[in-house]
């Protein structure tokens, strides 16, 4: 017969719940694993989340916007959304202790709705590391921290609903490799972090569908890492463009074996511009891209990373699975030109 006076929790010693032990003061006993995960993340990452206040160029005094951001390095580099700071004349960051500092815009990438700021603070700032979004799984715990509707340091939690989504950016381009979550977001959450139970930033919150409930989106951390590296090195993101939209999907094992490839995941084309480089080369919707220029493609983030400035104007090979059969194409990417900032 099961002894109900003892409860075993994963990764913990057995807890005695007999009347003699009910006076135990260890608060850990009264938290379930979910609560412990969320509170631990907030304690670890919360101090790196900042409020982003902006004042528009040419705007009336006091007119501007409010969003969120996350400090990613001790020297004040901060990620937020492009739409939060685009057109701003002045940018100011405020931390959870109420301390404020001016910030300058290092670079902006409307195609991924990301912007990189640098705080002017002379002191070191609390920061949170970027995680590896490729390791994420559907159903995994996701925690959003930000300043929705001006309510500072608000925490919401949910799960990752889907990976590798596509979302239209304000630039009119498609943002690829977007994380869908049901962690509640509201205006003002934009630019704040989506965080894993390990305390790693796995996404930058960017959008909600206002007419729906529980459908919210974040730009994946691997995409954010690529963008900030390009901005730091070159001041902007130069991209090769082939005219497709894609999503990350599993590669059927039998197709991988038949094609002699090792991919567990690939980038399925959900749309192809007929007159774009990919369409002109013969690629079609539902083609599953598994390599580009000899490099494996195991998701949309790989496709984004590989379409860099070095492949602009150069013919590259693209291997796909079409109806389970491996097919090869030659595509010549053009430069992706971002629209001018207003």
N, C-alpha and C positions, 0 to 999 in steps of 0.2 A: 504494500500500500504506500502511496506517495505521502511523504511527510510534508504537510502544508505549512509547517511552522518555519520552514527555511525556503527562501526564494533565491534562485541563482540568476544573476544578471550577467550578460555577455561582458567578458573582460573584467569582471569584478569578483571579489571573494563572495562567498555566500553570505546573505544577510539574514540574521535571525529575527523573526517577527513575533516571537513569543512575548507574552505580556511583560516578562521581566526586562525586555530590551526596548520597550516602547519609550523609555525616557532618553534614549540615545539622542545626542544633540548634533551629530554629524549631519549637516544639511545635505550632503551628497545623497543620503538615503532617500530624501524626499523629492529628488529630481529624477525624472526618467531620462533615458539616454537622449531623447529628442531635445528636452529642455537644456540639458548639459551642453549639447552641441551648439545650440543657438547662443546661449549665454557666453560660452567660451569664444565663439567667433566675434561677438560684439565686444567683449573685453579686449580681444587681440587687434581687431581691425577698426573698431569704432572711432578711435582717436585719429586715424588717418583720413577720415571722411570730412570734407570741408564744404561749407556753404559758399556758393559762387554768386556774388552780386555784380551786376553789370550796369553800365550807363551807356546808352546808345550815342553814337556819333551824330551830332546835329540835333539830338533830342533835347527836350525841356529838362531843366534841373530836376533831379529826383526821378526822372523817368528811366526805367530800365527793366531788368528781369532778374529772376532768382533761379538758380539751379544747384546742382551738386557736383562734387568732384572727389577724386581720391588721390592722395599724395603717394607716389610710387618710388621715391628715392629721398634720402635724407637731405639732399641739396634743394629740395622744393619742387622737383618736376611733378606736375599734376595732370592727370587725365580728366577730361570732361567731354561733353558733346559739342560738336561744331555749332549746332543750332543754339546752344546756350550763350556762346560768346561771339558768334558771327555778327559783325557790325558794331561791336562794343568799343566805346572810346576808353572807358575805365573798367578795370576788373579788380575786384577785391575778394579775398578769401578769408573766411572765419572758421576757426577750429571749434572743437566741442567745449573748450574752456573759455570761449568768448573772445579769444585773441584774434586780431585781424591784421592782415598784411596786404599790400598791393601785389599784383601779379601782372606779368606781361605775357602776351601771346607769342609762343615760340613758333607755332605752325598750326595749320588747320587742314583737314582733309574732308571736304564735304561728301566725298564718295562713300566714306564709312561713318560719317557723322561723328568724327573724333577730332579733338583739338588737344594740343599739348601746351600747358602753361608752365611758367616758372615763378614761384613765389619769391618776393624780394626779402623775405625774412632772413636776418643774419643768424638766427638760431637754427639748430637742427629741428626738423619736423618729424613727427611720427609718420611712418609710412607703412604701406602694405605691399607685399610682393605679388607680381603677376604669376598665376598658375598656368598649367598646361591644359588648355581647353580640349585638346584631343583625347584626354583621358576621361572625359565626362561620360556619364551614362544617363539615359532616360530614367526618371524616377528618383534620381539623386537629390539630396537636400540642397536647396538654394536659398540664400539669405540676402535680402536687399537692404541697404542702409542709405539714407539720404534725407532730403528736406522737403517732402511733399507738401505743397500748398503753404510753405513757410514754416511747417512744424519740424523743427530741427531734430536731428539724430533719431529719426523714426526708423524702426526696424520692422520688417515684414519677412515672413518665411513661407516657403512652399517647396515645390519640386521642379526639376527640369522636365518640361513637358515634351520637348523635341529639340533636336540638334540639326545644324546645317540648313536652317530656314533661309529664305531670301526675303528682303524687305526693301521697299522703295525709299531712297534717301530724299532729302529736300532738294538735292542737286538734280533730281530726275533720274539718277542712276540706281541700279539695284545693289543693295548691300548684301553680300553673300556671307555665309557661315554665321548666321544669327542664331542665338540661343532663345528658345521660347520657354517661359516659366509662368507659373501661376502665383509667384510671390507678388503681392499687390504693389503696383506702381501708380503714381499720380503725378500731375504736373509739379515739377520741383524735384522729383526723383532723377530727372534727366542728368546724366553724367556721373551719377553715383555708382558704387560698385555692386556687382552681384558676386557673392562670396560662397565658396564651398565650405563644408564642415571642417576642412583642414585649415581654414583661415586664409586661403589663397583667393585672390581676385580672379575670377573666371570669366568675367564679362563686365562691360560698361553699359548700364541701363540706358535705353535710348527711346523706347516708344511703347505705347499701349494702343489697343483698339478700343476707342471710347464707347462704342455701342455693345461691347462684349464684356464678360466678366472672366477674369483669370487668364487672359491672353495678353502677355506682356513680353517684351523683347529686349535682349542685350547683345551688343557686339562682342563676339568671342575674344578672349584674352590673347589668343595667338595672333589674331588679326590686329588687335591693338598693339601688341609687341612689335609686329612688322611695321606698322604705321609710325610709331614713335621712333623707331630706329631710323627710318627713312627721313623723318623730319629733322632729327638731330644731325644726321650726316649731310643732308642735302637741302634742308629748309622746306622741302615739299616732297610729295610722293609721286614719282614718275612710274607709270604703269604701262605694260603692254595690254593691248585690248584685242579680244577675238570675237566679241559680240555674242556672248552666251550668258544665261542665268543657270545656276546649278544648285543641287542640294546633295548633302552627304547621305549615302545609302550603303547598306551591306552588299558585298559581292557574293552571289550564290556560290557556295563551295564547289558545286559540280562544274560551274562555269570557269572558276579559277583553275581547277585541276585540268580541265580540258584545254584551257588556253596556256597552261604552263606558267601561271603568275602566282605571286604570293599574297596579293591584296586581299585583306578582309573587308576593306571599305574602298569606295571610289566616289567620284563626283558625277552624278547623273544630270545630264543637261535637261532642264525643264523648259528652256526656251532658247531658240537660235535665230539671230537676225539673218534673214535670207541673203542680204547684201553685205553682211559683215565678213570678216576674215574666215571664221569657222564655217559659216553657211556657204561661202564661195568655195571652200575646200571640200564640201560634201558632208560635213557633220550634220546630224539631225537631232531633234528632241528625242529623249529617252536613250540616247547613246550614253554609255557608262564609261567615263574617262578613267583610265587606270595608270597612265603615264604620260608625261609631257617632256619632250626633249631628253628622253632617256632617264628621267627621274620619276620614281613612283608617285602616283597621285592617290592618296588614301583618304581624301575628303576635300571639301571646298577650300579649307584653309591652305592646303598644299597647292591647289590650283591658283589661288590668289597670290601666294608667295612666289610661285614659279613664273608668273606673268609679270616679271620685273622689268626694269629699264634696259637690262642687258639683252632682252629678247625682242626689243622693238625693231621692226624692219628686218628681222632675221628669220629665215625659214626654220621652223621647228617641227619635229615629229609628234603626233598625238595618237596614242593607242587607245582604242575604245573596245568595249564589248557591245555588240549589236545583236540582239536576239541570241545571246550566249556565245557568239563567235567573235574572235579577236580580229579587229580591223585597224589598219593604220592609215593616217592622213598626214599631209604636209600643210601646215598653216603658217602664214606670215603675219604676225601681230602688227598692228599699228599702235601709235601712241595714244593713250587715253587722255584726252584733254579735259581737265576739270573746268567748269564754268567759272567766270571771274566773280570774285566776292563783291557784294554790293558796297 
